[in-house]
Amino acid sequence: MALYKNGCFIADSWRPIADGEGAPAAGLVIFSLDWWKAERQAFEGSNVPLGLRVEPGAKIEEFAADIARFAVISLGFPKFGDGRAFSMAVLLRERHGYKKELRAVGEVLVDQIQPMLRCGFDAFEITDPATEKAMREKRIPGVAHFYQPAFGAEAPAGKRPWARRPLQ
């Protein structure tokens, strides 16, 4: 698995914790939502950076009160055609004001990167070899002009607010 962030591949300092596994005394870990709901009291008053893994179908309200607590929120894409995490990303960024790392995990393919960026994702766990190769070669397909605004991505173009242009 390769982590793509800020236009390049980087080392991932976070590791996932399986349900039922105890939290380590130190280190950057990503918990499932179920693990977090069961063990959250153990972190009361702690300033240890935490990560949260959320699968499609989960309700943001289940962890909304704790959003500021997470340094990373990973949203799962269990298969290519499951786009529920796109909506969740927009809600986290726009409605709940989440400003830290928002990571796409699972079936992340190269033709989804631009829409994911427009929804607020800023990090991607890449497991598909073809996607990793394309991204290393800077071959990320996309479109240059958009009709709908996206999270922090475009500004109105003159007198035609529907014709958006990338922010500089």
PyMOL commands that set and color helices and strands:
alter all, ss='L'
color gray80, all
select helices_A, chain A and resi 33-43+60-62+64-69+84-95+110-119+129-136
alter helices_A, ss='H'
color red, helices_A
select strands_A, chain A and resi 2-5+8-10+14-16+28-32+50-54+70-77+101-106+123-126+154-157+160-166
alter strands_A, ss='S'
color yellow, strands_A
deselect
rebuild
show_as cartoon
